[in-house]
Amino acid sequence: MNPIETLRADVRLYLKASGMNRTKLGKKALGDPNFVHDLLENGREPRWSTIDSFRNWMDANPAETVAA
């Protein structure tokens, strides 16, 4: 799996574990309510810096601790 496919898989797991919807996750993590939808449904391929920022946010906010 390439890094973007891995990110997609991790985002799906995060969404399931947290109960958070796509819009809220994108807005909280990056300030972009369309990010997760575009990543999962429209084939968005973010820059490395965006991937790093998104992963850093998920690491700092474990799915089990965020409010849906």
All heavy atoms as TSV, in Angstrom:
chain	resi	resn	atom	element	x	y	z
A	1	MET	N	N	0.834	-1.179	0.000
A	1	MET	CA	C	0.000	0.000	0.000
A	1	MET	C	C	0.883	1.248	0.000
A	1	MET	O	O	1.857	1.307	0.733
A	1	MET	CB	C	-0.851	0.009	1.275
A	1	MET	CG	C	-2.319	0.153	1.009
A	1	MET	SD	S	-3.406	0.392	2.441
A	1	MET	CE	C	-3.329	-1.151	3.272
A	2	ASN	N	N	0.506	2.218	-0.800
A	2	ASN	CA	C	1.258	3.472	-0.790
A	2	ASN	C	C	0.770	4.343	0.372
A	2	ASN	O	O	-0.255	4.049	0.990
A	2	ASN	CB	C	1.166	4.171	-2.154
A	2	ASN	CG	C	-0.191	4.791	-2.433
A	2	ASN	OD1	O	-0.831	5.372	-1.568
A	2	ASN	ND2	N	-0.651	4.667	-3.668
A	3	PRO	N	N	1.494	5.405	0.692
A	3	PRO	CA	C	1.143	6.219	1.868
A	3	PRO	C	C	-0.265	6.824	1.824
A	3	PRO	O	O	-0.905	6.956	2.868
A	3	PRO	CB	C	2.207	7.309	1.874
A	3	PRO	CG	C	3.364	6.713	1.155
A	3	PRO	CD	C	2.770	5.815	0.110
A	4	ILE	N	N	-0.746	7.167	0.654
A	4	ILE	CA	C	-2.090	7.748	0.566
A	4	ILE	C	C	-3.146	6.673	0.799
A	4	ILE	O	O	-4.138	6.906	1.505
A	4	ILE	CB	C	-2.287	8.489	-0.774
A	4	ILE	CG1	C	-1.350	9.698	-0.811
A	4	ILE	CG2	C	-3.741	8.919	-0.946
A	4	ILE	CD1	C	-1.311	10.441	-2.116
A	5	GLU	N	N	-2.937	5.488	0.269
A	5	GLU	CA	C	-3.870	4.383	0.524
A	5	GLU	C	C	-3.866	4.013	2.004
A	5	GLU	O	O	-4.916	3.718	2.585
A	5	GLU	CB	C	-3.508	3.169	-0.318
A	5	GLU	CG	C	-3.757	3.359	-1.792
A	5	GLU	CD	C	-3.178	2.234	-2.637
A	5	GLU	OE1	O	-2.379	1.421	-2.119
A	5	GLU	OE2	O	-3.520	2.174	-3.822
A	6	THR	N	N	-2.699	4.052	2.619
A	6	THR	CA	C	-2.597	3.780	4.053
A	6	THR	C	C	-3.352	4.831	4.846
A	6	THR	O	O	-4.081	4.507	5.798
A	6	THR	CB	C	-1.117	3.731	4.487
A	6	THR	OG1	O	-0.456	2.719	3.738
A	6	THR	CG2	C	-0.982	3.434	5.960
A	7	LEU	N	N	-3.206	6.100	4.459
A	7	LEU	CA	C	-3.942	7.173	5.124
A	7	LEU	C	C	-5.441	6.941	4.989
A	7	LEU	O	O	-6.181	7.068	5.971
A	7	LEU	CB	C	-3.562	8.540	4.549
A	7	LEU	CG	C	-4.334	9.736	5.118
A	7	LEU	CD1	C	-4.042	9.910	6.610
A	7	LEU	CD2	C	-3.985	11.007	4.349
A	8	ARG	N	N	-5.904	6.589	3.807
A	8	ARG	CA	C	-7.339	6.333	3.599
A	8	ARG	C	C	-7.835	5.230	4.530
A	8	ARG	O	O	-8.894	5.355	5.143
A	8	ARG	CB	C	-7.608	5.966	2.145
A	8	ARG	CG	C	-7.498	7.139	1.204
A	8	ARG	CD	C	-7.855	6.773	-0.235
A	8	ARG	NE	N	-7.731	7.940	-1.067
A	8	ARG	CZ	C	-6.894	8.046	-2.100
A	8	ARG	NH1	N	-6.123	7.025	-2.454
A	8	ARG	NH2	N	-6.832	9.161	-2.792
A	9	ALA	N	N	-7.069	4.149	4.617
A	9	ALA	CA	C	-7.455	3.042	5.499
A	9	ALA	C	C	-7.483	3.500	6.956
A	9	ALA	O	O	-8.421	3.174	7.701
A	9	ALA	CB	C	-6.488	1.870	5.316
A	10	ASP	N	N	-6.487	4.267	7.363
A	10	ASP	CA	C	-6.425	4.753	8.745
A	10	ASP	C	C	-7.569	5.716	9.051
A	10	ASP	O	O	-8.128	5.696	10.156
A	10	ASP	CB	C	-5.082	5.428	9.018
A	10	ASP	CG	C	-3.916	4.446	9.025
A	10	ASP	OD1	O	-4.157	3.216	9.099
A	10	ASP	OD2	O	-2.764	4.917	8.954
A	11	VAL	N	N	-7.928	6.540	8.095
A	11	VAL	CA	C	-9.037	7.479	8.286
A	11	VAL	C	C	-10.345	6.711	8.447
A	11	VAL	O	O	-11.160	7.028	9.326
A	11	VAL	CB	C	-9.114	8.494	7.120
A	11	VAL	CG1	C	-10.431	9.264	7.144
A	11	VAL	CG2	C	-7.935	9.450	7.186
A	12	ARG	N	N	-10.558	5.696	7.632
A	12	ARG	CA	C	-11.777	4.878	7.766
A	12	ARG	C	C	-11.859	4.248	9.156
A	12	ARG	O	O	-12.917	4.245	9.784
A	12	ARG	CB	C	-11.823	3.814	6.680
A	12	ARG	CG	C	-12.168	4.354	5.319
A	12	ARG	CD	C	-12.324	3.246	4.277
A	12	ARG	NE	N	-12.650	3.806	2.990
A	12	ARG	CZ	C	-11.766	3.992	2.009
A	12	ARG	NH1	N	-10.504	3.642	2.163
A	12	ARG	NH2	N	-12.150	4.522	0.872
A	13	LEU	N	N	-10.740	3.720	9.637
A	13	LEU	CA	C	-10.706	3.127	10.974
A	13	LEU	C	C	-10.987	4.183	12.044
A	13	LEU	O	O	-11.716	3.927	13.008
A	13	LEU	CB	C	-9.355	2.458	11.229
A	13	LEU	CG	C	-9.065	1.195	10.437
A	13	LEU	CD1	C	-7.620	0.752	10.651
A	13	LEU	CD2	C	-10.033	0.089	10.828
A	14	TYR	N	N	-10.390	5.356	11.890
A	14	TYR	CA	C	-10.584	6.448	12.846
A	14	TYR	C	C	-12.057	6.851	12.891
A	14	TYR	O	O	-12.625	7.035	13.975
A	14	TYR	CB	C	-9.699	7.636	12.482
A	14	TYR	CG	C	-9.671	8.705	13.548
A	14	TYR	CD1	C	-8.676	8.706	14.506
A	14	TYR	CD2	C	-10.628	9.708	13.586
A	14	TYR	CE1	C	-8.638	9.686	15.500
A	14	TYR	CE2	C	-10.605	10.685	14.567
A	14	TYR	CZ	C	-9.597	10.667	15.520
A	14	TYR	OH	O	-9.576	11.626	16.493
A	15	LEU	N	N	-12.667	7.001	11.726
A	15	LEU	CA	C	-14.075	7.382	11.675
A	15	LEU	C	C	-14.950	6.353	12.391
A	15	LEU	O	O	-15.839	6.708	13.168
A	15	LEU	CB	C	-14.533	7.543	10.221
A	15	LEU	CG	C	-14.000	8.753	9.469
A	15	LEU	CD1	C	-14.284	8.615	7.980
A	15	LEU	CD2	C	-14.576	10.045	10.021
A	16	LYS	N	N	-14.677	5.100	12.137
A	16	LYS	CA	C	-15.463	4.030	12.752
A	16	LYS	C	C	-15.270	4.014	14.265
A	16	LYS	O	O	-16.232	3.915	15.028
A	16	LYS	CB	C	-15.077	2.681	12.152
A	16	LYS	CG	C	-15.942	1.548	12.626
A	16	LYS	CD	C	-15.616	0.268	11.903
A	16	LYS	CE	C	-16.543	-0.836	12.379
A	16	LYS	NZ	N	-16.306	-2.083	11.677
A	17	ALA	N	N	-14.037	4.121	14.709
A	17	ALA	CA	C	-13.738	4.056	16.142
A	17	ALA	C	C	-14.248	5.273	16.906
A	17	ALA	O	O	-14.660	5.164	18.064
A	17	ALA	CB	C	-12.234	3.898	16.355
A	18	SER	N	N	-14.226	6.437	16.265
A	18	SER	CA	C	-14.609	7.674	16.952
A	18	SER	C	C	-16.093	7.982	16.844
A	18	SER	O	O	-16.633	8.705	17.676
A	18	SER	CB	C	-13.813	8.858	16.389
A	18	SER	OG	O	-14.228	9.148	15.065
A	19	GLY	N	N	-16.730	7.483	15.802
A	19	GLY	CA	C	-18.124	7.833	15.558
A	19	GLY	C	C	-18.288	9.224	14.967
A	19	GLY	O	O	-19.399	9.707	14.779
A	20	MET	N	N	-17.185	9.860	14.660
A	20	MET	CA	C	-17.197	11.205	14.099
A	20	MET	C	C	-17.552	11.123	12.612
A	20	MET	O	O	-17.200	10.160	11.930
A	20	MET	CB	C	-15.806	11.831	14.273
A	20	MET	CG	C	-15.726	13.295	13.940
A	20	MET	SD	S	-14.060	13.977	14.182
A	20	MET	CE	C	-13.910	13.877	15.956
A	21	ASN	N	N	-18.227	12.149	12.099
A	21	ASN	CA	C	-18.516	12.143	10.668
A	21	ASN	C	C	-17.365	12.783	9.888
A	21	ASN	O	O	-16.482	13.427	10.458
A	21	ASN	CB	C	-19.865	12.807	10.358
A	21	ASN	CG	C	-19.894	14.286	10.618
A	21	ASN	OD1	O	-18.980	15.026	10.242
A	21	ASN	ND2	N	-20.959	14.755	11.253
A	22	ARG	N	N	-17.367	12.594	8.592
A	22	ARG	CA	C	-16.274	13.049	7.721
A	22	ARG	C	C	-16.070	14.558	7.778
A	22	ARG	O	O	-14.941	15.035	7.831
A	22	ARG	CB	C	-16.548	12.632	6.275
A	22	ARG	CG	C	-16.535	11.162	6.064
A	22	ARG	CD	C	-16.973	10.831	4.663
A	22	ARG	NE	N	-16.888	9.400	4.438
A	22	ARG	CZ	C	-17.031	8.835	3.256
A	22	ARG	NH1	N	-17.262	9.578	2.190
A	22	ARG	NH2	N	-16.937	7.533	3.129
A	23	THR	N	N	-17.166	15.281	7.744
A	23	THR	CA	C	-17.077	16.741	7.734
A	23	THR	C	C	-16.419	17.257	9.001
A	23	THR	O	O	-15.513	18.105	8.948
A	23	THR	CB	C	-18.491	17.344	7.575
A	23	THR	OG1	O	-19.054	16.871	6.351
A	23	THR	CG2	C	-18.450	18.858	7.571
A	24	LYS	N	N	-16.860	16.737	10.133
A	24	LYS	CA	C	-16.319	17.189	11.415
A	24	LYS	C	C	-14.838	16.843	11.540
A	24	LYS	O	O	-14.036	17.665	12.006
A	24	LYS	CB	C	-17.111	16.567	12.564
A	24	LYS	CG	C	-16.747	17.120	13.915
A	24	LYS	CD	C	-17.711	16.594	14.981
A	24	LYS	CE	C	-17.421	17.215	16.321
A	24	LYS	NZ	N	-18.369	16.728	17.345
A	25	LEU	N	N	-14.456	15.650	11.112
A	25	LEU	CA	C	-13.054	15.248	11.191
A	25	LEU	C	C	-12.177	16.165	10.337
A	25	LEU	O	O	-11.144	16.647	10.797
A	25	LEU	CB	C	-12.874	13.794	10.765
A	25	LEU	CG	C	-11.442	13.266	10.745
A	25	LEU	CD1	C	-10.756	13.420	12.096
A	25	LEU	CD2	C	-11.420	11.812	10.291
A	26	GLY	N	N	-12.570	16.411	9.102
A	26	GLY	CA	C	-11.791	17.285	8.233
A	26	GLY	C	C	-11.671	18.692	8.782
A	26	GLY	O	O	-10.605	19.311	8.731
A	27	LYS	N	N	-12.779	19.192	9.342
A	27	LYS	CA	C	-12.769	20.548	9.886
A	27	LYS	C	C	-11.889	20.644	11.128
A	27	LYS	O	O	-11.124	21.586	11.287
A	27	LYS	CB	C	-14.195	20.996	10.203
A	27	LYS	CG	C	-14.293	22.452	10.518
A	27	LYS	CD	C	-15.733	22.922	10.521
A	27	LYS	CE	C	-15.773	24.420	10.733
A	27	LYS	NZ	N	-17.104	24.960	10.609
A	28	LYS	N	N	-11.996	19.657	12.026
A	28	LYS	CA	C	-11.191	19.679	13.247
A	28	LYS	C	C	-9.704	19.497	12.936
A	28	LYS	O	O	-8.865	20.173	13.510
A	28	LYS	CB	C	-11.649	18.589	14.208
A	28	LYS	CG	C	-12.913	18.917	14.948
A	28	LYS	CD	C	-13.232	17.820	15.947
A	28	LYS	CE	C	-14.279	18.245	16.917
A	28	LYS	NZ	N	-13.758	18.914	18.089
A	29	ALA	N	N	-9.393	18.564	12.057
A	29	ALA	CA	C	-7.991	18.231	11.804
A	29	ALA	C	C	-7.276	19.270	10.942
A	29	ALA	O	O	-6.113	19.586	11.204
A	29	ALA	CB	C	-7.891	16.858	11.150
A	30	LEU	N	N	-7.958	19.780	9.930
A	30	LEU	CA	C	-7.278	20.657	8.975
A	30	LEU	C	C	-8.027	21.957	8.678
A	30	LEU	O	O	-7.543	22.775	7.897
A	30	LEU	CB	C	-7.079	19.919	7.644
A	30	LEU	CG	C	-6.183	18.694	7.671
A	30	LEU	CD1	C	-6.220	17.995	6.315
A	30	LEU	CD2	C	-4.759	19.070	8.039
A	31	GLY	N	N	-9.201	22.118	9.261
A	31	GLY	CA	C	-9.997	23.294	8.932
A	31	GLY	C	C	-10.644	23.189	7.567
A	31	GLY	O	O	-11.091	24.182	7.008
A	32	ASP	N	N	-10.715	21.974	7.019
A	32	ASP	CA	C	-11.268	21.740	5.681
A	32	ASP	C	C	-12.378	20.697	5.790
A	32	ASP	O	O	-12.106	19.505	5.850
A	32	ASP	CB	C	-10.173	21.247	4.734
A	32	ASP	CG	C	-10.667	21.004	3.323
A	32	ASP	OD1	O	-11.892	21.044	3.079
A	32	ASP	OD2	O	-9.823	20.748	2.448
A	33	PRO	N	N	-13.643	21.133	5.808
A	33	PRO	CA	C	-14.740	20.187	5.977
A	33	PRO	C	C	-14.887	19.188	4.832
A	33	PRO	O	O	-15.519	18.151	4.998
A	33	PRO	CB	C	-15.978	21.078	6.098
A	33	PRO	CG	C	-15.581	22.378	5.503
A	33	PRO	CD	C	-14.102	22.517	5.697
A	34	ASN	N	N	-14.295	19.461	3.687
A	34	ASN	CA	C	-14.403	18.563	2.539
A	34	ASN	C	C	-13.226	17.593	2.412
A	34	ASN	O	O	-13.250	16.703	1.560
A	34	ASN	CB	C	-14.511	19.371	1.243
A	34	ASN	CG	C	-15.762	20.210	1.221
A	34	ASN	OD1	O	-16.844	19.732	1.517
A	34	ASN	ND2	N	-15.610	21.477	0.894
A	35	PHE	N	N	-12.213	17.754	3.233
A	35	PHE	CA	C	-10.987	16.973	3.071
A	35	PHE	C	C	-11.226	15.471	3.094
A	35	PHE	O	O	-10.793	14.741	2.195
A	35	PHE	CB	C	-9.947	17.349	4.130
A	35	PHE	CG	C	-8.693	16.537	4.018
A	35	PHE	CD1	C	-7.732	16.870	3.083
A	35	PHE	CD2	C	-8.487	15.415	4.814
A	35	PHE	CE1	C	-6.579	16.107	2.945
A	35	PHE	CE2	C	-7.339	14.647	4.690
A	35	PHE	CZ	C	-6.381	14.995	3.750
A	36	VAL	N	N	-11.910	14.980	4.109
A	36	VAL	CA	C	-12.075	13.528	4.263
A	36	VAL	C	C	-12.935	12.963	3.136
A	36	VAL	O	O	-12.605	11.927	2.548
A	36	VAL	CB	C	-12.635	13.172	5.650
A	36	VAL	CG1	C	-12.916	11.676	5.756
A	36	VAL	CG2	C	-11.657	13.609	6.739
A	37	HIS	N	N	-14.020	13.640	2.813
A	37	HIS	CA	C	-14.866	13.176	1.700
A	37	HIS	C	C	-14.058	13.113	0.403
A	37	HIS	O	O	-14.110	12.116	-0.317
A	37	HIS	CB	C	-16.081	14.081	1.521
A	37	HIS	CG	C	-16.909	13.710	0.340
A	37	HIS	ND1	N	-17.791	12.662	0.358
A	37	HIS	CD2	C	-16.959	14.234	-0.903
A	37	HIS	CE1	C	-18.350	12.547	-0.840
A	37	HIS	NE2	N	-17.865	13.500	-1.615
A	38	ASP	N	N	-13.330	14.182	0.120
A	38	ASP	CA	C	-12.526	14.212	-1.103
A	38	ASP	C	C	-11.449	13.134	-1.092
A	38	ASP	O	O	-11.180	12.512	-2.124
A	38	ASP	CB	C	-11.878	15.584	-1.292
A	38	ASP	CG	C	-12.886	16.661	-1.654
A	38	ASP	OD1	O	-14.036	16.327	-1.996
A	38	ASP	OD2	O	-12.514	17.852	-1.575
A	39	LEU	N	N	-10.845	12.888	0.051
A	39	LEU	CA	C	-9.814	11.863	0.170
A	39	LEU	C	C	-10.389	10.476	-0.100
A	39	LEU	O	O	-9.815	9.692	-0.863
A	39	LEU	CB	C	-9.200	11.907	1.573
A	39	LEU	CG	C	-8.138	10.861	1.892
A	39	LEU	CD1	C	-6.849	11.178	1.134
A	39	LEU	CD2	C	-7.880	10.803	3.393
A	40	LEU	N	N	-11.536	10.180	0.501
A	40	LEU	CA	C	-12.106	8.837	0.408
A	40	LEU	C	C	-12.939	8.603	-0.843
A	40	LEU	O	O	-12.957	7.490	-1.362
A	40	LEU	CB	C	-12.961	8.552	1.652
A	40	LEU	CG	C	-12.241	8.584	2.993
A	40	LEU	CD1	C	-13.224	8.304	4.122
A	40	LEU	CD2	C	-11.075	7.609	3.033
A	41	GLU	N	N	-13.616	9.621	-1.321
A	41	GLU	CA	C	-14.563	9.424	-2.427
A	41	GLU	C	C	-14.107	9.993	-3.762
A	41	GLU	O	O	-14.529	9.499	-4.803
A	41	GLU	CB	C	-15.921	10.041	-2.073
A	41	GLU	CG	C	-16.540	9.500	-0.809
A	41	GLU	CD	C	-16.853	8.006	-0.869
A	41	GLU	OE1	O	-17.114	7.486	-1.973
A	41	GLU	OE2	O	-16.810	7.367	0.195
A	42	ASN	N	N	-13.277	11.016	-3.734
A	42	ASN	CA	C	-12.919	11.699	-4.976
A	42	ASN	C	C	-11.467	11.510	-5.376
A	42	ASN	O	O	-10.985	12.174	-6.290
A	42	ASN	CB	C	-13.241	13.191	-4.877
A	42	ASN	CG	C	-14.727	13.440	-4.711
A	42	ASN	OD1	O	-15.545	12.630	-5.117
A	42	ASN	ND2	N	-15.088	14.550	-4.102
A	43	GLY	N	N	-10.758	10.655	-4.646
A	43	GLY	CA	C	-9.375	10.376	-5.008
A	43	GLY	C	C	-8.395	11.494	-4.745
A	43	GLY	O	O	-7.325	11.561	-5.363
A	44	ARG	N	N	-8.730	12.373	-3.829
A	44	ARG	CA	C	-7.817	13.476	-3.488
A	44	ARG	C	C	-6.464	12.913	-3.061
A	44	ARG	O	O	-6.398	11.947	-2.303
A	44	ARG	CB	C	-8.412	14.311	-2.358
A	44	ARG	CG	C	-7.591	15.520	-1.975
A	44	ARG	CD	C	-8.375	16.369	-1.000
A	44	ARG	NE	N	-7.661	17.561	-0.616
A	44	ARG	CZ	C	-8.207	18.576	0.042
A	44	ARG	NH1	N	-9.481	18.526	0.382
A	44	ARG	NH2	N	-7.500	19.626	0.358
A	45	GLU	N	N	-5.405	13.508	-3.555
A	45	GLU	CA	C	-4.048	13.099	-3.196
A	45	GLU	C	C	-3.342	14.288	-2.556
A	45	GLU	O	O	-2.758	15.119	-3.236
A	45	GLU	CB	C	-3.296	12.591	-4.425
A	45	GLU	CG	C	-3.911	11.318	-4.970
A	45	GLU	CD	C	-3.030	10.595	-5.962
A	45	GLU	OE1	O	-1.887	11.029	-6.187
A	45	GLU	OE2	O	-3.509	9.596	-6.511
A	46	PRO	N	N	-3.415	14.350	-1.220
A	46	PRO	CA	C	-2.853	15.498	-0.510
A	46	PRO	C	C	-1.335	15.551	-0.551
A	46	PRO	O	O	-0.674	14.535	-0.776
A	46	PRO	CB	C	-3.344	15.298	0.924
A	46	PRO	CG	C	-3.647	13.853	1.036
A	46	PRO	CD	C	-4.029	13.385	-0.326
A	47	ARG	N	N	-0.810	16.736	-0.320
A	47	ARG	CA	C	0.640	16.919	-0.220
A	47	ARG	C	C	1.148	16.228	1.036
A	47	ARG	O	O	0.402	15.965	1.979
A	47	ARG	CB	C	0.986	18.405	-0.155
A	47	ARG	CG	C	0.750	19.132	-1.462
A	47	ARG	CD	C	1.053	20.583	-1.305
A	47	ARG	NE	N	-0.158	21.175	-0.725
A	47	ARG	CZ	C	-0.244	22.389	-0.243
A	47	ARG	NH1	N	0.798	23.166	-0.227
A	47	ARG	NH2	N	-1.371	22.840	0.243
A	48	TRP	N	N	2.460	15.960	1.047
A	48	TRP	CA	C	3.070	15.300	2.205
A	48	TRP	C	C	2.852	16.106	3.473
A	48	TRP	O	O	2.598	15.548	4.543
A	48	TRP	CB	C	4.558	15.045	1.977
A	48	TRP	CG	C	4.787	14.018	0.918
A	48	TRP	CD1	C	5.341	14.229	-0.315
A	48	TRP	CD2	C	4.448	12.636	0.970
A	48	TRP	NE1	N	5.355	13.057	-1.029
A	48	TRP	CE2	C	4.814	12.056	-0.258
A	48	TRP	CE3	C	3.857	11.821	1.933
A	48	TRP	CZ2	C	4.620	10.713	-0.550
A	48	TRP	CZ3	C	3.664	10.482	1.646
A	48	TRP	CH2	C	4.042	9.947	0.415
A	49	SER	N	N	2.950	17.422	3.370
A	49	SER	CA	C	2.772	18.258	4.560
A	49	SER	C	C	1.345	18.148	5.101
A	49	SER	O	O	1.129	18.177	6.321
A	49	SER	CB	C	3.123	19.717	4.255
A	49	SER	OG	O	2.298	20.231	3.228
A	50	THR	N	N	0.377	18.007	4.213
A	50	THR	CA	C	-1.011	17.848	4.634
A	50	THR	C	C	-1.210	16.491	5.301
A	50	THR	O	O	-1.885	16.387	6.335
A	50	THR	CB	C	-1.965	18.010	3.437
A	50	THR	OG1	O	-1.732	19.290	2.832
A	50	THR	CG2	C	-3.414	17.896	3.856
A	51	ILE	N	N	-0.621	15.458	4.717
A	51	ILE	CA	C	-0.692	14.125	5.323
A	51	ILE	C	C	-0.085	14.151	6.716
A	51	ILE	O	O	-0.673	13.627	7.678
A	51	ILE	CB	C	0.010	13.078	4.434
A	51	ILE	CG1	C	-0.774	12.881	3.135
A	51	ILE	CG2	C	0.174	11.755	5.178
A	51	ILE	CD1	C	-0.043	12.038	2.101
A	52	ASP	N	N	1.072	14.778	6.843
A	52	ASP	CA	C	1.738	14.870	8.154
A	52	ASP	C	C	0.870	15.612	9.164
A	52	ASP	O	O	0.729	15.181	10.309
A	52	ASP	CB	C	3.094	15.555	8.031
A	52	ASP	CG	C	4.141	14.694	7.352
A	52	ASP	OD1	O	3.945	13.459	7.263
A	52	ASP	OD2	O	5.157	15.265	6.908
A	53	SER	N	N	0.294	16.723	8.752
A	53	SER	CA	C	-0.565	17.499	9.649
A	53	SER	C	C	-1.778	16.693	10.092
A	53	SER	O	O	-2.148	16.693	11.270
A	53	SER	CB	C	-1.045	18.784	8.961
A	53	SER	OG	O	0.020	19.643	8.710
A	54	PHE	N	N	-2.369	15.990	9.151
A	54	PHE	CA	C	-3.555	15.193	9.463
A	54	PHE	C	C	-3.202	14.057	10.416
A	54	PHE	O	O	-3.890	13.824	11.410
A	54	PHE	CB	C	-4.163	14.643	8.167
A	54	PHE	CG	C	-5.569	14.153	8.345
A	54	PHE	CD1	C	-6.627	15.036	8.276
A	54	PHE	CD2	C	-5.834	12.814	8.582
A	54	PHE	CE1	C	-7.932	14.592	8.444
A	54	PHE	CE2	C	-7.125	12.367	8.754
A	54	PHE	CZ	C	-8.180	13.255	8.678
A	55	ARG	N	N	-2.119	13.357	10.132
A	55	ARG	CA	C	-1.672	12.259	11.010
A	55	ARG	C	C	-1.310	12.776	12.401
A	55	ARG	O	O	-1.634	12.143	13.403
A	55	ARG	CB	C	-0.489	11.530	10.400
A	55	ARG	CG	C	-0.897	10.634	9.261
A	55	ARG	CD	C	0.152	9.566	9.019
A	55	ARG	NE	N	-0.322	8.613	8.052
A	55	ARG	CZ	C	-1.174	7.624	8.321
A	55	ARG	NH1	N	-1.645	7.471	9.517
A	55	ARG	NH2	N	-1.555	6.784	7.379
A	56	ASN	N	N	-0.644	13.913	12.459
A	56	ASN	CA	C	-0.295	14.502	13.756
A	56	ASN	C	C	-1.544	14.808	14.564
A	56	ASN	O	O	-1.580	14.580	15.777
A	56	ASN	CB	C	0.555	15.760	13.577
A	56	ASN	CG	C	1.962	15.455	13.117
A	56	ASN	OD1	O	2.467	14.351	13.290
A	56	ASN	ND2	N	2.600	16.441	12.512
A	57	TRP	N	N	-2.577	15.309	13.906
A	57	TRP	CA	C	-3.818	15.595	14.605
A	57	TRP	C	C	-4.447	14.300	15.121
A	57	TRP	O	O	-4.878	14.233	16.282
A	57	TRP	CB	C	-4.807	16.342	13.701
A	57	TRP	CG	C	-6.003	16.803	14.477
A	57	TRP	CD1	C	-6.142	17.994	15.112
A	57	TRP	CD2	C	-7.192	16.051	14.756
A	57	TRP	NE1	N	-7.356	18.031	15.761
A	57	TRP	CE2	C	-8.023	16.850	15.561
A	57	TRP	CE3	C	-7.634	14.787	14.398
A	57	TRP	CZ2	C	-9.262	16.434	16.009
A	57	TRP	CZ3	C	-8.877	14.353	14.856
A	57	TRP	CH2	C	-9.683	15.173	15.644
A	58	MET	N	N	-4.506	13.279	14.282
A	58	MET	CA	C	-5.091	12.005	14.717
A	58	MET	C	C	-4.292	11.407	15.877
A	58	MET	O	O	-4.873	10.865	16.820
A	58	MET	CB	C	-5.186	11.004	13.561
A	58	MET	CG	C	-6.258	11.339	12.558
A	58	MET	SD	S	-6.716	9.978	11.435
A	58	MET	CE	C	-5.159	9.517	10.729
A	59	ASP	N	N	-2.972	11.511	15.823
A	59	ASP	CA	C	-2.131	10.984	16.901
A	59	ASP	C	C	-2.381	11.730	18.213
A	59	ASP	O	O	-2.371	11.129	19.286
A	59	ASP	CB	C	-0.650	11.066	16.531
A	59	ASP	CG	C	-0.260	10.091	15.437
A	59	ASP	OD1	O	-1.020	9.149	15.148
A	59	ASP	OD2	O	0.826	10.291	14.850
A	60	ALA	N	N	-2.589	13.040	18.123
A	60	ALA	CA	C	-2.811	13.852	19.311
A	60	ALA	C	C	-4.236	13.734	19.843
A	60	ALA	O	O	-4.516	14.132	20.973
A	60	ALA	CB	C	-2.496	15.313	19.003
A	61	ASN	N	N	-5.142	13.182	19.023
A	61	ASN	CA	C	-6.554	13.063	19.381
A	61	ASN	C	C	-7.027	11.645	19.098
A	61	ASN	O	O	-7.754	11.412	18.126
A	61	ASN	CB	C	-7.383	14.072	18.579
A	61	ASN	CG	C	-6.992	15.489	18.857
A	61	ASN	OD1	O	-7.459	16.089	19.811
A	61	ASN	ND2	N	-6.106	16.040	18.055
A	62	PRO	N	N	-6.630	10.691	19.924
A	62	PRO	CA	C	-7.019	9.291	19.687
A	62	PRO	C	C	-8.530	9.143	19.532
A	62	PRO	O	O	-9.310	9.834	20.204
A	62	PRO	CB	C	-6.526	8.561	20.929
A	62	PRO	CG	C	-5.468	9.446	21.504
A	62	PRO	CD	C	-5.863	10.845	21.143
A	63	ALA	N	N	-8.933	8.251	18.647
A	63	ALA	CA	C	-10.361	8.067	18.334
A	63	ALA	C	C	-11.193	7.793	19.580
A	63	ALA	O	O	-12.340	8.238	19.675
A	63	ALA	CB	C	-10.524	6.928	17.324
A	64	GLU	N	N	-10.626	7.111	20.532
A	64	GLU	CA	C	-11.370	6.742	21.742
A	64	GLU	C	C	-11.656	7.948	22.631
A	64	GLU	O	O	-12.499	7.862	23.525
A	64	GLU	CB	C	-10.609	5.695	22.551
A	64	GLU	CG	C	-10.314	4.414	21.792
A	64	GLU	CD	C	-9.124	4.527	20.842
A	64	GLU	OE1	O	-8.233	5.367	21.045
A	64	GLU	OE2	O	-9.111	3.748	19.871
A	65	THR	N	N	-10.951	9.051	22.425
A	65	THR	CA	C	-11.092	10.187	23.330
A	65	THR	C	C	-11.823	11.370	22.728
A	65	THR	O	O	-12.143	12.316	23.445
A	65	THR	CB	C	-9.699	10.682	23.806
A	65	THR	OG1	O	-8.969	11.184	22.684
A	65	THR	CG2	C	-8.930	9.575	24.486
A	66	VAL	N	N	-12.104	11.330	21.440
A	66	VAL	CA	C	-12.787	12.471	20.813
A	66	VAL	C	C	-14.302	12.290	20.890
A	66	VAL	O	O	-14.804	11.177	20.848
A	66	VAL	CB	C	-12.353	12.691	19.345
A	66	VAL	CG1	C	-10.892	13.037	19.256
A	66	VAL	CG2	C	-12.695	11.508	18.473
A	67	ALA	N	N	-14.987	13.397	21.004
A	67	ALA	CA	C	-16.438	13.346	21.041
A	67	ALA	C	C	-16.983	13.377	19.632
A	67	ALA	O	O	-16.566	14.207	18.823
A	67	ALA	CB	C	-16.986	14.527	21.839
A	68	ALA	N	N	-17.860	12.471	19.326
A	68	ALA	CA	C	-18.491	12.428	18.004
A	68	ALA	C	C	-19.397	13.597	17.891
A	68	ALA	O	O	-19.511	14.391	17.158
A	68	ALA	CB	C	-19.270	11.147	17.812
